[in-house]
Amino acid sequence: MTRRTVLERLAAMTDAVQRETASIDALVAELDADRNSVESHLVGLAECELARIDPDDTARVTITGEELLALDPEGVLVVDSVTAVTEYERAEIYDGPE
C-alpha cells in the first residue's frame, strides 16, 4: 500500500468541498490494511495538506489533495513533507486546534 493509494481511496470516500468525512476504520476496511499503516500515511498526507484528520477519528481529502489527483500524474507520486514536524504541530494536524 502506498500513500498515493490511501489518498486515492480517501478521495473516493470523501468530499473536500462538502467537507464529507469517512471514519478511519472505514478507510482501513476499504484498503484491507493495517490501521497503523493507514494512520501513518494519513498523517503524512495531512502534513502536506492533502488530507485532514479530525478529532472524531474521521478524515477527508482536502481541495489540494483533490486537485493533485486531478492532475493525474503518471508513475510514482512522492508525497512527503519538506520539513520535520514537531510533536506539537503533529498534534495540531491530528487533533485540530485547541
Sequence and secondary structure as in RCSB ss.txt:
>XXXX:A:sequence
MTRRTVLERLAAMTDAVQRETASIDALVAELDADRNSVESHLVGLAECELARIDPDDTARVTITGEELLALDPEG
VLVVDSVTAVTEYERAEIYDGPE
>XXXX:A:secstr
  HHHHHHHHHHH BTTTTB EEHHHHHHHHT  HHHHHHHHHHHHHTTSEEEETTTEEEE HHHHHHHHT   S
      SS   HHHHHHHHH   
